């Protein structure tokens, strides 16, 4: 009976992995799973055609110029309005 208990205790110690080894193994498995998922997602990526890129670029450039003009007009109105208001409140200098 004593030998059986001793052998069972040794098997339990041998079967129980070290926490560092277990964490490393799970980290490697998680990294492998992550890289597999990345590869699967990269297979879904479609490169746009030249026509699509040109159309998108045109939209972006037109939008940038429209907003630039809008902010220029708003800035001009505010700066002249503020100058006029300060001129009336403080007086000419």
Phi and psi in degrees as a GROMACS rama.xvg file:
@    title "Ramachandran Plot"
@    xaxis  label "Phi"
@    yaxis  label "Psi"
@TYPE xy
-65.7657  -37.0973  UNK-2
-66.8792  -38.229  UNK-3
-64.7944  -42.0359  UNK-4
-66.5153  -38.7041  UNK-5
-67.4561  -42.3653  UNK-6
-67.0691  -42.0533  UNK-7
-63.5325  -40.2233  UNK-8
-65.8278  -39.7091  UNK-9
-65.8555  -39.8463  UNK-10
-65.3369  -37.9029  UNK-11
-66.2781  -39.6035  UNK-12
-66.6469  -40.9536  UNK-13
-70.5618  -34.2049  UNK-14
-76.8477  -23.6295  UNK-15
-81.7662  111.79  UNK-16
-75.8324  158.121  UNK-17
-67.7797  143.983  UNK-18
-62.9059  -38.0962  UNK-19
-65.8767  -42.0613  UNK-20
-65.1706  -41.8119  UNK-21
-64.9192  -43.7319  UNK-22
-64.7857  -39.6329  UNK-23
-64.6695  -42.6393  UNK-24
-63.4306  -44.8865  UNK-25
-67.5002  -33.7267  UNK-26
-65.5492  -42.095  UNK-27
-64.5988  -42.9589  UNK-28
-63.698  -41.2229  UNK-29
-65.3883  -41.1964  UNK-30
-64.3027  -42.0149  UNK-31
-63.3972  -41.7289  UNK-32
-64.3652  -43.5835  UNK-33
-60.9363  -47.0825  UNK-34
-64.5715  -34.6565  UNK-35
-64.6831  -40.8514  UNK-36
-65.3409  -40.2244  UNK-37
-62.3295  -43.6836  UNK-38
-62.6141  -40.6377  UNK-39
-64.9509  -40.561  UNK-40
-69.2981  -36.1087  UNK-41
-66.7239  -26.7378  UNK-42
-68.3276  -23.9191  UNK-43
-82.7896  -15.6019  UNK-44
-69.9342  133.028  UNK-45
-115.88  128.454  UNK-46
-77.1103  129.239  UNK-47
-68.9741  153.951  UNK-48
-76.2265  168.294  UNK-49
-61.5107  -38.6055  UNK-50
-64.1424  -42.2878  UNK-51
-64.5864  -40.4433  UNK-52
-65.5289  -42.1155  UNK-53
-64.4394  -41.247  UNK-54
-64.6306  -44.2447  UNK-55
-65.7317  -40.7167  UNK-56
-63.5103  -41.1171  UNK-57
-62.3665  -43.9074  UNK-58
-61.4082  -43.73  UNK-59
-63.86  -46.0584  UNK-60
-64.9917  -43.0349  UNK-61
-61.9847  -43.6701  UNK-62
-62.288  -41.843  UNK-63
-61.9991  -45.2263  UNK-64
-67.1054  -35.8029  UNK-65
-64.5949  -46.3668  UNK-66
-67.1198  -35.5562  UNK-67
-62.822  -44.1612  UNK-68
-64.4557  -42.1793  UNK-69
-60.3534  -48.4747  UNK-70
-68.563  -31.5574  UNK-71
-62.3749  -46.2735  UNK-72
-64.8693  -44.9226  UNK-73
-63.2542  -43.5968  UNK-74
-62.9543  -42.2938  UNK-75
-61.9294  -45.3522  UNK-76
-62.8208  -47.7362  UNK-77
-64.7827  -42.5908  UNK-78
-66.5465  -42.6825  UNK-79
-69.4669  -37.8255  UNK-80
-64.3424  -42.1398  UNK-81
-67.2994  -40.5903  UNK-82
-62.9303  -42.0761  UNK-83
-64.3683  -43.6039  UNK-84
-65.0412  -45.4114  UNK-85
-65.3272  -34.9889  UNK-86
-63.6266  -37.6546  UNK-87
-76.4665  -35.6484  UNK-88
-76.8792  -44.5679  UNK-89
-95.0886  -34.8719  UNK-90
102.428  164.766  UNK-91
-68.6979  147.61  UNK-92
